[in-house]
Amino acid sequence: MKSFQELELFEPLEKRLAELEYTTPTPIQAQTIPAAIEGKDILGCAQTGTGKTAAFALPILDFLGHEAPRAASGRPLALVLAPTRELAIQIGQSFHTYGKHVRFRQTLVYGGVGQNEQVRSLNKGAHVLIATPGRLIDLMEQGHVRLSDIEILVLDEADRMLDMGFMPAIKKIIAKLPQDRQSLFFSATLPPKIRELADQLLFNPFQVNVTPKTKSVEQIDQSVRMMDRCEKVDQLVKVLRGDDVLRSIVFTRTKHGANALTRKLEKQGITATAIHGNKSQAARQRALSAFRDNRISVLVATDVAARGIDIDDVTHVVNFDMPMEPESYVHRVGRTGRAGANGIAISFCTVDERDKLREIEKLIDQPLRIQNPGAKLNDTASKPAKSSNFGGRNGSRNNGSSSANGNRRPKKRFGKGGWNKRRATAKA
């Protein structure tokens, strides 16, 4: 595997990576960065925690460093779309960290807060625009954002954006972009609908898959406890009071359930806070900061919030409610066992959630160990789980619109030879 020095990035970037003691790229970085620098479209399958933010941030910063004259206008040249406010903020922090010695400006655009500060930042000029789709559409319609100069588009956590119903907004945004652009597309999973979207947005993409679903959670000790619903709170309290439990994330199915469970844990003397879509941006950031600083030991979260939680040293993940979709299980338990560390994931499963358990085991291609196989459950007290119909949210395939590929070709950086030609000229 090449070192970062062998990638021959823009010199100020190399200096910064050395300061951060980054020597060897992760697999997603090693495979993505050279192809991205050559101007190729990218279809990457990688989960949070694998280093994928640097996989697209470093090529973008390298491009801006070599394109200083064009970047001088201050118009957005790179657009990064993310599904949640938390993830957008973390991406912005990564750009700030990696780009310390690169002259560039960035603007973050997301909902849940007033727009005035974001508009002022846009008016000052931004080379990198990091946005959630909803707020970006709002500012586009108000005339505050022009995307006609975008050269690089990044879609991060594409499968989550699909789950959250952002597809119409994404198509509307892409329709305003130049067809002659480079697109980098990242998703934690690649189900058929995601591949269909990639077919619309990408031209002959370079494909990278570093998270096979059978291995994405293999370093995590995973188990299931069968129980009646009325037992869940008491069982959770016992788990959280274990000697080996330092920092935990507990997942519930609904926002209301997250709030209610947090109150019950606090009554038991366990410091906890909830994070979900109904919380204000300030409240969500306070919750994450308190969790990161160990001022609280338990974070109670919903699936929508899960993708924005990027915190090391989470020892335990507990699925208080089994996820509605098996892919969400992988995202949930992936909050522990990060950066090669070990982690523990425990799922509480009732009779009416057994079908969800079977779907998860099929997805990860392994059975989950049942801690209490002889548990007696009250089948008659269980009610059938309500079905979840997301039909109509994903949109239909775009045929012939300006957001489709058409005959677009990938952007060539500085002619034949890509950015390396510019480097060779500069070093001559």
C-alpha positions, 0 to 999 in steps of 0.5 A: 500500500502506498504511503501518503507521500507516494500519492504526491499530493499538493505540498501544503497537504503533504505538510499537514498530513505529516503534522497529523502523523498520517503515514499510510492511507486506509484502503478506501483512501489508497484506492480512491485518491489516485483515481479521484485525482485523475478526474474519474467518477467514483462509486465507493462502498464504505462505512463511517469510520473507514476514512472515507471523508479524507478519501474525497476531501484530500483530492478536493483540496489537492484540486483547489491547491493546483487551481488557485487562479480559478479558485480566486473567484470564490465561487463554489467549485466543489459541492458535498451533500450529506444527509444530516446536520451532524455529518455535514458539520463533521465533514466541515471539520475534516476539511478545516483540519486537512486544509490548514495550509491550503488557501480556501474557504468553505461554507456549511449549509444545513437546516435547524438553524437560522440561515442568515449566517450561512447566507453571509458566508456564501456572500463572502465566497466559498470554494467548498460548499457542504450542505444538506439537501433541504436547506440547499434547495431553500437557499437556491430558490431564494437566489443565494446559491449558484451551482453553475461553476461546480466541478466536483460533486460528492454524495456522502451516505447516499443510501441514508439520503435515499432512506430519508426521502431526499431523492427529489431534492438531489435530482433538483440540485443535480439538474443545476450542476454542469454536466461536465463535472466529476462525481464522487458517490459514497454509500455504506451499502449498495442495494439495487436502488443505489446502483440505479441512482449511480447509473444516472449520476456517474459515467464509467465510475471507478468502483471501490468496495472496502466494506463487504457486509459479511466483514463490516461488523466481524470485530464486534461481539454481537449477541441477542437477548430474547425478552418481552417488551415489558422487560426491556428497560430493566434489562437495559439498566443491568447492561449499562451498569456492567463493569465493562461498560464505559460509553454506550449508544442505545438505539430506539425506533422512534423519537418519542421512544428515545425521549421516554427511555432517556427519562427512565434511565435518568430516574435510575441514576444513569446519565443519558441524553437523547439525539434525534431529528426533532432536537434543535441543532444546538441541542444535538451538538450539546448532546454529542459534546457531552457524550464525547467529553464523558459528561454523560455515559449513554446516548439514546439515538434514532437511526436518522441520527446514527450516521452523524455519530462519529465518536471513538471508544464507544464500548457498547451499542444496544438495540433497544428496538430492533431496526426496521431495515437490516442495513440499519443494524450494520450502521448501528453496531458500527458505532462501536468497534471503530478503528480496529478496536473491539466492541460489544453489540447487544440486541433486545428482541421480542417475539414480534421482532423475530422476523427483523432478526432473521433479516439481519442474520441473512444480511450479515451472513451469520447467526447472532448468538442468543444469550438466553436461548431458554427464555420464555416469552409471552407470545399472546401478549405480542402484537404484529409489528406494523408494516413500513411502506416507503413506497413513492419516496424514492422517486422514479428513474430519471429519463432524459432530464438534465440530471441524467448522464446523457453523453457526459464525459469525466472532466480531464484535469489539465489535459492528458495525464490529469493533475500529475501533468500540472505537478510535473510542470510545476516541479520542472 
